[in-house]
Amino acid sequence: MKNGELLAAAESNDFKIFITTDTNLQYQQNLSHRKIAIVVLSTTSWPRIKSHLSGVLDAIEKATPNAFLEVDIPFIS
């Protein structure tokens, strides 16, 4: 399933937010007609994501239809 098909399927099933690590999604898709909010995480590393869940949750709370939010997750030091 391609990104456009996946977003359409999510919208048709009443998903409000789509979370991805595909940082190129905003350039690959025309998001202006989408009802779903998209939250992009800057890494695929679960340990890094897990240690920054507050930032992810903050982005989810701020998400509105047709919004594109990026969550920068720094390296664990």
Secondary structure as a PSIPRED ss2 file (coil, helix, strand):
# PSIPRED VFORMAT (PSIPRED V4.0)

   1 M C   1.000  0.000  0.000
   2 K C   1.000  0.000  0.000
   3 N H   0.000  1.000  0.000
   4 G H   0.000  1.000  0.000
   5 E H   0.000  1.000  0.000
   6 L H   0.000  1.000  0.000
   7 L H   0.000  1.000  0.000
   8 A H   0.000  1.000  0.000
   9 A H   0.000  1.000  0.000
  10 A H   0.000  1.000  0.000
  11 E H   0.000  1.000  0.000
  12 S H   0.000  1.000  0.000
  13 N C   1.000  0.000  0.000
  14 D C   1.000  0.000  0.000
  15 F C   1.000  0.000  0.000
  16 K C   1.000  0.000  0.000
  17 I E   0.000  0.000  1.000
  18 F E   0.000  0.000  1.000
  19 I E   0.000  0.000  1.000
  20 T E   0.000  0.000  1.000
  21 T C   1.000  0.000  0.000
  22 D C   1.000  0.000  0.000
  23 T C   1.000  0.000  0.000
  24 N C   1.000  0.000  0.000
  25 L H   0.000  1.000  0.000
  26 Q H   0.000  1.000  0.000
  27 Y H   0.000  1.000  0.000
  28 Q H   0.000  1.000  0.000
  29 Q C   1.000  0.000  0.000
  30 N C   1.000  0.000  0.000
  31 L C   1.000  0.000  0.000
  32 S C   1.000  0.000  0.000
  33 H C   1.000  0.000  0.000
  34 R C   1.000  0.000  0.000
  35 K C   1.000  0.000  0.000
  36 I C   1.000  0.000  0.000
  37 A E   0.000  0.000  1.000
  38 I E   0.000  0.000  1.000
  39 V E   0.000  0.000  1.000
  40 V E   0.000  0.000  1.000
  41 L E   0.000  0.000  1.000
  42 S C   1.000  0.000  0.000
  43 T C   1.000  0.000  0.000
  44 T C   1.000  0.000  0.000
  45 S C   1.000  0.000  0.000
  46 W H   0.000  1.000  0.000
  47 P H   0.000  1.000  0.000
  48 R H   0.000  1.000  0.000
  49 I H   0.000  1.000  0.000
  50 K H   0.000  1.000  0.000
  51 S C   1.000  0.000  0.000
  52 H C   1.000  0.000  0.000
  53 L H   0.000  1.000  0.000
  54 S H   0.000  1.000  0.000
  55 G H   0.000  1.000  0.000
  56 V H   0.000  1.000  0.000
  57 L H   0.000  1.000  0.000
  58 D H   0.000  1.000  0.000
  59 A H   0.000  1.000  0.000
  60 I H   0.000  1.000  0.000
  61 E H   0.000  1.000  0.000
  62 K H   0.000  1.000  0.000
  63 A C   1.000  0.000  0.000
  64 T C   1.000  0.000  0.000
  65 P C   1.000  0.000  0.000
  66 N C   1.000  0.000  0.000
  67 A C   1.000  0.000  0.000
  68 F E   0.000  0.000  1.000
  69 L E   0.000  0.000  1.000
  70 E E   0.000  0.000  1.000
  71 V E   0.000  0.000  1.000
  72 D C   1.000  0.000  0.000
  73 I C   1.000  0.000  0.000
  74 P C   1.000  0.000  0.000
  75 F C   1.000  0.000  0.000
  76 I C   1.000  0.000  0.000
  77 S C   1.000  0.000  0.000
